[in-house]
Amino acid sequence: MGRARPLFPGVKATGRPPVDRRTVVEAAAWRFRTGAPWRDLPERFGNWNTI
């Protein structure tokens, strides 16, 4: 993920821990590839609200 790293914000010291960025990218790719709504995201990506 070397080239994509600058596109993501840094991790903050407070608040909710971040979701694995690879999972976020894969979920977004799945969503745009299939054209499905976010609510139909497969369970393997976690909660659609979190992604």
C-alpha positions as a Markdown table, in Angstrom:
| # | Residue | x | y | z |
|---|---|---|---|---|
| 1 | Met | 0.0 | 0.0 | 0.0 |
| 2 | Gly | 3.0 | 2.3 | -0.4 |
| 3 | Arg | 1.6 | 4.6 | -3.0 |
| 4 | Ala | -1.9 | 4.8 | -1.4 |
| 5 | Arg | -0.5 | 5.7 | 2.1 |
| 6 | Pro | -0.5 | 9.5 | 1.5 |
| 7 | Leu | -4.2 | 9.4 | 0.6 |
| 8 | Phe | -5.2 | 8.2 | 4.1 |
| 9 | Pro | -5.3 | 10.4 | 7.2 |
| 10 | Gly | -2.9 | 9.6 | 10.0 |
| 11 | Val | -4.0 | 7.7 | 13.1 |
| 12 | Lys | -5.2 | 9.9 | 15.9 |
| 13 | Ala | -4.1 | 9.2 | 19.5 |
| 14 | Thr | -7.7 | 9.5 | 20.8 |
| 15 | Gly | -11.1 | 8.2 | 19.6 |
| 16 | Arg | -12.2 | 5.0 | 18.0 |
| 17 | Pro | -9.3 | 2.8 | 16.7 |
| 18 | Pro | -9.1 | 2.8 | 12.9 |
| 19 | Val | -10.4 | -0.1 | 10.7 |
| 20 | Asp | -7.8 | -1.9 | 8.7 |
| 21 | Arg | -7.2 | 0.3 | 5.6 |
| 22 | Arg | -6.8 | -2.6 | 3.3 |
| 23 | Thr | -10.3 | -3.8 | 4.3 |
| 24 | Val | -11.7 | -0.3 | 3.6 |
| 25 | Val | -10.1 | -0.3 | 0.1 |
| 26 | Glu | -11.3 | -3.8 | -0.7 |
| 27 | Ala | -14.8 | -3.0 | 0.4 |
| 28 | Ala | -14.9 | 0.1 | -1.7 |
| 29 | Ala | -13.6 | -1.8 | -4.7 |
| 30 | Trp | -16.3 | -4.5 | -4.2 |
| 31 | Arg | -19.0 | -1.9 | -3.9 |
| 32 | Phe | -18.1 | 0.0 | -7.0 |
| 33 | Arg | -17.4 | -3.2 | -9.0 |
| 34 | Thr | -20.8 | -4.7 | -8.1 |
| 35 | Gly | -22.8 | -1.5 | -8.1 |
| 36 | Ala | -24.6 | -2.7 | -4.9 |
| 37 | Pro | -25.7 | -0.4 | -2.1 |
| 38 | Trp | -23.4 | 0.0 | 0.9 |
| 39 | Arg | -25.9 | -1.8 | 3.1 |
| 40 | Asp | -25.5 | -5.0 | 1.0 |
| 41 | Leu | -21.8 | -5.2 | 1.8 |
| 42 | Pro | -20.8 | -8.8 | 2.6 |
| 43 | Glu | -20.1 | -9.6 | 6.3 |
| 44 | Arg | -16.4 | -10.3 | 5.6 |
| 45 | Phe | -15.9 | -6.5 | 5.3 |
| 46 | Gly | -17.5 | -5.8 | 8.6 |
| 47 | Asn | -20.3 | -3.3 | 9.4 |
| 48 | Trp | -21.2 | -1.2 | 6.3 |
| 49 | Asn | -21.4 | 1.9 | 8.5 |
| 50 | Thr | -17.8 | 1.4 | 9.6 |
| 51 | Ile | -16.4 | 1.0 | 6.1 |
